[in-house]
Amino acid sequence: MDIWNPEKRSSCMSKIKGANTLPEKTLRSALHRAGFRFRINVKNLPGKPDIVLKKYNMVIFVHGCFWHHHESCSNANFPKSNKVFWYDKITKTMERIKLNATT
């Protein structure tokens, strides 16, 4: 059971960003200051990498703890409401990441 009504939940979820998150912006800023030039969120590469350093034939993925549930990360917690939904959704995300990592 969700603590918010569907309209409030929809409003909150619509504000969650899939790109240009604070960790991504921080990393990009540091790379740029160090003299690296790059492309961001490249759609034609597997997994749509967050940062592509074409000159170095390198891609960077910035993974947040909530969606990616890294092993032994204290920030990787499942929400307390709507547990089945979130478990399924995050598990599928983790499976998709593993699949993209092998391609």
Order of alpha helices (4+ residues) and beta strands (2+ residues): alpha-alpha-beta-beta-beta-alpha-alpha
